[in-house]
Amino acid sequence: MKIDQEVFDLYDEYCHGRIDRREFLRRSAAIGTAGLAMANALMPDYARAETISPSDKRIKARYVDYPSPGGNSGTMKGYLAQPAAQGPFPAVVVIHENRGLNPYIADVARRLAVSGFLALAPDGLAPLGGYPGNDDAAREMWEKLDQAKLRTDMLNSARWVKAHKLSTGKLGAVGFCWGGGTVNFLAAALGPDLQAAAPFYGAAPETSAVPKIKAAMLIHYAENDERINGMWPAFERALKAAGVRHEMYRYPGTQHGFHNDSTPRYREEAAKLAWDRTLAFFKRNLS
């Protein structure tokens, strides 16, 4: 189904919590007779997102608990995926969108494990019981989190996987949407403790924090993403001024969320190219 840009824009508002599901559907239906069908077509289908089975013999994956001092509850839960080998492995923390550890993000962790990395996908909703199984309930839970403490939970998660006995001590970070902005935050907060950061369509960090970044940066943007893309000029100037190694790619014809293969925003060619670049980037900087 061909989806109008206006419906994509409404879905973006819905995903970022600026309107609720009912308002998203109402305003989509008002666009025209096909508007409601377009809106419903954008809802995630996580069965489509599984590319690596949890039982794949090339990997081992499990849920883990670990301490998170200063976070929302003092403890965290995450999904840890590793190659089915002795190790150690370079570590990567996988930061989800603003909906917690859904099946798409767990699959991303498994994709990294298949490629030779120790991947931890923390669940920011863990202090409230974890991802509830559907995105609408997850958004409601998300609003109850202390956002500063949530960032502390992500920071503690990155440090935990970096120090894991199966880790080489080299650390990368990849994240999507809210997770992309959080990867930018982690790059500044971790300084030399993070070697490589790959944010997908994430909000730029505070300009004053950019000089703290010591990681190499691989920055992915969608073409049709006005709010996020508008932050790039100032971010780019700050990266250049601070001498931060960075690459930026903007993918033609894409929407915010184009890597997420559970919704029609997914664009296979762009997502594959961006992911291949990310894997090569991590192998280059974490080996």
N, C-alpha and C positions, 0 to 999 in steps of 0.2 A: 504493500500500500504506500502510495506517495503521500507524505505528510507535509502540510503547509508549515512554513517557517513560523507563523503566528502560534501554531499549536506547539511546536518545539520550544518557543520562547515561554509559553505558559507552563510547559512541563519543567523547564528550568526553574521558574519561580516556585513551582510545587516541590521540586527536589530540594531546593534550598530553604524550604520552610516559610516562604513569604506568603503562600496561600495554601489552604488545606485541599484534600482530595476532592471534597464536594465542590469547592469553588473552581478548582481546575477543570472538573468535568462540566460544570455549569457554563463557564466562560468559553470552553471549547465548543460546546453544543451551540452556543450563540453565534459562532463563526459561520456555520452553514450546516446543511443536512449531513455532511460527512464528518463534521468536526468531532462529534462524540465518538465515532468509530476510530478516528485518528487518535484521540486521547486514550481510549482503551487499548489500542495497539501499542502504545508506548509503555505500558506497564511491564515490569520485568518478568521474564520467564526464566527462572534460574536453571531449569533443566537444560536449556540451550547453552548455558555458560560452562558446563563441565567439559573440559578438554582432557584432563588427566584424572582418572578415577582414583579415589582414595585407596583402593586396593591394588593400584598399579605396582608391580613387583620391582620397579626401578627405584622406588622411594619408600620411606617410612614416614607416616604422619600421625600425629596425636595431639590432643589438647593438653596444655600444661598450665599450672598455676605458679605464680611467682610474686614476690613482694613488690609493692609500689609505694614507698613512703612519700607522703605528701600528696598522694593522688586522691581520687574520689572515695576510696574505701580502704586504702592501705594494701590491697592485694589486687592482682590482675590475672586474667585468664587469656590465653592466646592459642593459636593453632601453629604447631611447630612441624615443619616438613623438612626432610633431609634426604640426600641420596642414600640408596641402600648399599652403603660402603662404609669403610672404617672411619674415614675422615682423618684429620679435621678439614673443614670447609670454610670458605669465605662466608660471612654472615650478611643477610639482608633483612631489614625490617620492612614489612608491607603494611602501609597505612590506608585504611579503608575510607570510603566516603562517609557522609554524615548519617549513615544508617547502621553502623556497626559491622560486625564480622559476618557478612552474608555469604552465600555459597560462591558467588563470583570471586570474592577476595580470597577465600580459602583455595579456590582453584588457581589463582595467581601464585599463591605460595607453593602449590604443588608444581606449577610450571617452572618456578625457580629451582626447586629441588631436583627436577629432572635434568636441569641444566648445570647441576653441580654445586648449588648453594644451600646453605643452612638458612631456611626462611622462617621468620616468625611473623605471623599476622595477629597482632593484639586486638582484642575486642573492647573498644571503649565503653560498651554497654555492660561489660562484666560486673561492675559494681551494682547494677540494677537487675542482675540475673542473666545478662547476656542477650545477644541478638534473638528476638522473640519469634522469628520464623516468617514475619512479613514486614514490609517496609513501612507501612502506615503506623503500626504499633511501635516500630523502631524510632520513627520521627518523634512520636509523642514522648518516648523515653528520653530521647536525645535532649529535649528541651529541659529536662530535669537535672541534667549534669552541670556541675560547675566547670565551665570551659577552661579556666586556668588550671584547675586540678586535672582535667582531661589531658591537657598538654603535658603535664607532669607525668601522667600515666604513660603517654607515648614516649617521653624521654626515658623513663625508667625501663620501658620495654626494649628500646634500642640498646641501652647499656647492658641489659640482662642477656640479650642474645649475643652481643659482642663478647661478653665474658664467659659464654657457655663453653663447657668442656669440649664440644665438637667444633668450636669456632677457631679459626686461625688468628683471630684478633683483628682482622680487616673487616670493616663494616660499610655496607651500602644501605640506602633507603630509597624506596619507591612508594608513591602514593597517588591517589586519584581524587580530584575535586577537593573536598575538605582535606583529604589525605595529602594532596599535592601541596596545599598551603602549609600543612603540618611538616612535610618534608623540608620545605624552605625554612620553617622555624627550627627544625632539628639541625639543619646545616649550620645555622648561626649559633644555636645553643651548644652543640657538641664540638664545634671548632675542629681541632686536629684529630679528634676521636672518630670523626666520620670521613671516610675516604672518597665516597661517591654518592651523589644524590640525583635522583631522576623524578622530578615532580611532573605529573600529568595535569594540565589545566588547573593549576593551583594558584591561590592568591599569593602575591609577592610579599616578602617579609618587609618589616620596617626598614627604610633606607639606612637608618643609623646602625642597624644590626648587620648589614651586608659585609662590612670589613671583618667581622668575626668568622666568616665562612672560609674554611680551608679546604673543603671537599671540592672535587671536580663536579661541575653541574651539567646535567643533560636535561634541557627544559622543553617539554612538549606542549603545544597549544593547538586548539581547534581553530578553524578559520572563522566560524560563526559563534563567537563567544565574547561579546563586546565588553562585558564587565571585567572579565579576567584579562583580556588582551589590552585593555586600557591601562593596566598597571605595568606593562612591559617596558615602555620607554624609560621610566624612572628607574626601574629595576636594572635594566641594561646599563644605564649610565653608572649606577652604583657598583655593579659588577666590574665594569671596566676600570673605574676609578680605584677600586680595591685590588685590582690585579687578579681577580678570581677566574680560574679556568672555566670556561663555559661554552656550551653549544646550545642554540635554540632552533627548533623546527616548528613550523606552523603548517598544518596538514590541510590542503585545499578540499573544499566541499564537505568539511566535517563540522559536527556540533560538539558542544561541551559533552563529555562522556563517551566519545567515540570509541574508546578502548573497551568499554563494558559490553560484552557480547550477549547480555541478557535482555537488551532492549533494541528497538529499531534505530536508535542513535548510533549503534555500532556500524563502523565502516571497515570491512574486513581488510582491504588493501592498506589503508592508513594504520589500522591497529597492528597489523603484522609488521609493517615497516618500523613503526615506533617501538614495538617489542623487540624486534631483531636488533635495533640500534641500542636498546636498553641492555640487552644481554651482552652484546659486544662491549659496551661501555663498562659494565660491571666486571667482565672478565679482564678488561684492560687495566682497570684501576684497583681491583681487589686481589689480583694474582700475586 
